[in-house]
């Protein structure tokens, strides 16, 4: 070794001869590396236990201190690296230096987590309750029965019916199941001979291929307007009722749910079909639907609920319908919470008049007279009514989408900037009144309203229940029916009122002269009516007055007549009106004789038109007592046309 180090020193001082001895130097350098390697192996053998312990702790991610070995000085490996030849540096880039990078591989174990996310999503989807559209009602024995609220889906309306929607309702007594379906809002929309109305769809499974009749249990919202009692029906998107006035006739028993059958059957093959119900007139209420091969399963007009609902897959029968996929659905929900005019009122009398409280220029709901807040006076429509003082400044039209229709959207304040009382002139007698109070925009009221001193409305609104209805029977002995604020009321508002005559006897009706208007209404069943010949009583047509109407049955032309004789309480000038249900089968030249103080006037009436309302025949002078009268005759009318006799009205402002 001494010789080796001596040779090394000689090599360092003999630089000039290095180029000559280059080959010898390389050999010597290799020998030196070999010796160093031998030394390293010897050291590793000595230190093997300590090194193994250190690497074990590193693998277990424990922080360890360098081993303290007796007599061991760490080799100057790192310092040598800095001075080593670049070609030799590559020998210090072995795979051990990649080991830390390889330990990052477990980071990619997040990949299974990511792949599990779709699985979680699928699981959530599977737990969502199936839509009602999956339900299918099973025909058995040639009949399938479905509650109307169990529709599978709903199509929105278009055109004039774009804002219409079928909504669930429990506001009409006598419905079957959990609810009925109401075509809302009732704004007088009529889609005519089209399928523009919103459509309810019912899935049915037909096993018996045959001809099936469509039965529907329903009713109109209001009994006297004749414009909310029809719809269209069909199969698989094709309506079969696009003729005349559609699937109608519900006005014949307007206060009750009842069945009607479409006259023509539809041929159905075995398999799944879609039974469809379209709105034709808004305000129609549908309770149940049936397909049956039996043409006499239920009679027209039957108020029974009919057979039990047919079977459907588990989870469908009795389930509520899904919310409609329309932004108008909230409006429809609000509509369902409103109280229609016929919901709690159960009048027994004959309709006298409907009044809507509104501003002068607002649209007037069909079948209503308007009150614009004017002081009491002759309104020029056959009635005198109004407020104790002018109340026009407190009339409102909210134009709020929560309102079911125009009647609920308009109102007049009874306690705004004063206290107001409303009256209508009527003959003395007994009356029934249905009132609706509320406001679509505000709930800051306590509605308490009297009819002739009797509390009719007692209602405090909430955000979910904005309208309240009331009903009262009252006796009038001063010629005016009075609506006033009851004790405990606050910010009273009145929307509309319907008044019925209960027991005004034409033979004994009296009025205090100068106290107000005089009105005498004589229905065909009242005292004071004289029937000459054989007349037929019916209720088939809509819009008749009272409980029925009579007609000559197209027989005995020229020999039949009906005379209406009032007891006039005071002499004066009276307007004379007639009421009849319109129909194309009526006579268009009915002769009517008005016997008055100055003689007899004969008026020819076209009873094919202007039905369901008071039609003015003229103004005549009458003496007090029963000398005057009105006679309806069938002379000169066609043998193919009917002459109607329903009601007559005498009115003195």
C-alpha positions, 0 to 999 in steps of 0.5 A: 500500500505504501508503494501504491500511495508513493506511485500516486504521488509520483503520478500527481507530480508527473503531469507532463508524462500523463499523456504518454502513460494514459493506458497505464493510468486507466488500469490503475484507476480501475484497480483503485475502484475495485479496492474501494468496492471491497472495502464497501462490501466489508463495511456492509457486512458489518453494518447489515443488522443496523441497515435492515432496521433502518430500512424497516422503519422507513417502510413503516413510515417511522422517523428514525435517527442514523444508527450510532455504531461504535468506531463507525465514521460515515463514508464520504460518499456524498462528498465524493459524488460532488467531485466525481467524473460526469461519466461516473455520475450515472452510476449514482442514478440507480433505481433506488432513487425512483422508489419514492416516486413509486410509493405515490402509486396508491394515490390512484386508488381514488379511481374506484371511488370515482367509478362508484359515483355513478353507482350511487346515482343509479341507486338514488334513481331507483328509490324514487317513487314511480310516476303515476303515468306508470299506472294502468287500469285493468278492464274486467268483464267488459268494464273499467272504472277510474276515479278522475283524480287518478289520471296518468298524465295531463296535457296543457291547453292551447289557444284560448285555453292556454291558461286552463288546467285540470286541478283536484278539488274537494269543494263540491259535495258528493264526489267519490274517492279522494277528490274530483277534477275541476277545469280551472279557472272559470273565466268563460273559456269555451274551446268549441269543436276543438281539442285545445283544452287541457287533457287528462289521460287515463291508461287502461288495459283492455282484454275484451276487444269490443265496442265500449261506451264512455260514461262520465260522472260530473257536474257544472260549477254553477247551476244556472249559467249553462257555460260550464257543463261540457267537455270532450272525450275520446280514445288514444288522442282522438276525440269522439265528441266533436259535434254539437256542444260536446259531451254535455247535459249536466245542467239537468241536475246541476247541483249534484254529481251524476252520470251521463253516457256518450251515445256512440260507442268506440271500438277498442282492440285488446291491449293498452289504450289511453282514455282522454278527457278534454276541457271544453268549457272551464268550470266543468267538474269531473268525478269518475270515468268508465269504459263499458260494453254495457250500454245500460250500465248507468242511466243518464242522471243517476247520482250513484257513485257507480261500480268500484274502481278497477284494479291497477298495479300496486302503488297506483290505485288511490295514489294522488296524481303527479303535479302538472308539468306547467308553470301554471300549476301553482295557480291551479293549486291556489284555485283549488283552495278557493271556495266556488259559489256553490260549495256550501250554499244549498238554496231551496228557492228560485234564482233571483239575481247574481251580482258581482262587485267590481269597477265600472269598466271591468269585464262582467262575469257571465250570468251576473249583473255588475255593481260598480259602487254607485249609490242605490238606484235603478240600474236599468237592468230590471233591478234597483240596488246600490250603496247607502252612499257612493262607494265607487272609489273603493271598488277593486280589480286585483288582476291576481293570478291566484284568483280562480276567476273574475268574480274572485278577483274583483271586490268592493270594500265595506269599511274603507274610508267609511262604513258602507251598506248595500241594498237591493229592492225586492218584494217583501218575503223570504230570501236566501243569499250566498255571499263570497268575501275575500281578496287574492292580494291581501289577508288583512281582514276579518270578514263578518257580514250580515244579511238582514241582520243575520250573520252570513259570513264569518271568515278570517283569511290566511295565505292558503285560504283567501276566500270565505263563503256564507249563506243566510235566509232572511225575511224582508218587510221593507222592500229592500234586502240589506247587506251590512257589516257585522259586529267584530268585522275588520276591513270587510270586502265583498266579492259577489252575491247570489240571491234566491226567492223563497216564499214571495206569494204573488197573491199576497205580495205587498209593498209600501208605496215610495219605499222602494221598487216593486217586483213580482216574479211568478214561476209556472208552479206558483199561485196565480198561474192558470194552465189551459189544456195539457202542458208537459213539465220538463227539466231537460234543457238548461237555464230554466227558471225555478224547478222546471218549465212547461211546454205544449209538447207540439200538440193542440196548436191554437187551443193551449195557453198559460196565464200569469196573474200578479197581485199588483200592490200599487198602481203604476208603470211596470216593466214586463219580462219573460223567462224561457230556456232557449232551444232550436226546437222552440217556436220562433213566433210565440204569441204573448198577450199583456193585459194592462190598464189601458187594454191588451198588447200582443207581443211575438217572442222568438223562444229559440233565442235569448234563453236563460235570462229575463227578456223585456216585453215592454212597459205598461200601466197596471192598476192595483189588484189582479186585473192585469195578467200575461197569457202565453198561447200556442196559436199560429205556431208550427206543429214541429215547434214547442211553446215554452211557459216558464216564468214572468216578472213584473217590475216597478222601479 
